[in-house]
Amino acid sequence: MRRPTAAVVVVVAAALPRLLVLARERDTILEHFVDKSDRFATTLVDHGTFGFLAGVPSAYTQPLYGWFLAAIYLPFGRSWLAVGIAQVVVAVATALVVLEIGSRLRSPGVGLVAALITTLHPYVVWHDVHLNRELPDGFVLTVLTLCALAAYERRSLPLAAATGVAAGLAILGNARIVLLPLVVGIYVAWRMRLGQALTAVALVVGAAALVVIPWVVRNEVQVGCYAITTDARALWKANNANTRAVLDRGGWIDDVPALPGAPPWPELAADLTLAGKPTTVDECAQMRLYRREVLDFWREHPGEKARLAAQATRMLWSPFPRESDGSGSGTARLARRTIEPAFVIALYVLALVGVFVAPPHFVGLAALLLAYNTLAAMVFAGSVRYRAPWDFLLALLAAFALASAWERVRRRRHYVGAGTSART
């Protein structure tokens, strides 16, 4: 199959099911499972302030998704149609990048299969049209992977810099991957001579830093401290004595009891202010407070932290999604409980086979990225939605497994056909 034809197939396969979900979920998209970036974007468009309240700048979230939403709200307003169409476009773009990666590694056929597996993932089809930040995260990660592969294959310093830019954007979407540029930089530099290798690592890390630094400086100037996000409370919710029990009984880290004596967090303080009870908070002081609590917990309860890390790994890789189990129609719930687990189990099996037949340099990169995401979950918490942006790597491995199986079938048919002709 030629790339243009494969691209058309991918666009239709990515867009059509999401448009159907969008039409069905249009009344809930702006109401349920909405990331706090939506509030930041609304405040930015309405008042020119990136935060919860007009005139009160905040760094209580990573900015990438908020900027993305603001870019939609400014010209089109906050409507389910504008948001839904924009997010479908991003999902289509993600699938097209996966197509390009697979085509680059082997053929348009492999790219097409990988893109279809990526974009028809049942959980992702539903998730992509709702207001959750993992959608742009996944797109940036596919671009990062494409750039890293190209830089590795060509031993190119300009492509190493491009990889760093993509890594910087990824950090602005997910602060937990702040060390990823170093990991990817080492991969990009692996086949280079020593001097060029050091330059490549410096370019990846430096370009990522150049992308992130303006945001960090903004936070120092407007909020009061250097930080990618001041939401250390999220890290604390995933690392305290109550976390494991809450998660074991089916809750989420948001259900962990609040820290006794702690002041209202920024979002709660904003809600209180809007309700007529003016409340101010020091985000930077809160960040330091919760960070100190986390470090104390790790130091004083290493065994409990080890159990939390094991729990997070299990939750990250579980094929059974726990989030939003009671949401949506009966069909949606049935899909999450049956179709999604079956799809993911098959994906895992095929990806494992793909490890042995895919190009080794891609297997190495996929292993590095997936291992990093797993370690990040062990530090923080595990969830299907934290794994979903990385599942395209498994889809690419699975595509190689399917391609290898198909080639074996074709060879067997050829041998059988040749033997029959010879006997005739």
Order of alpha helices (4+ residues) and beta strands (2+ residues): alpha-alpha-alpha-alpha-alpha-alpha-alpha-alpha-alpha-alpha-alpha-alpha-alpha-alpha-alpha-alpha-alpha-alpha-alpha-alpha
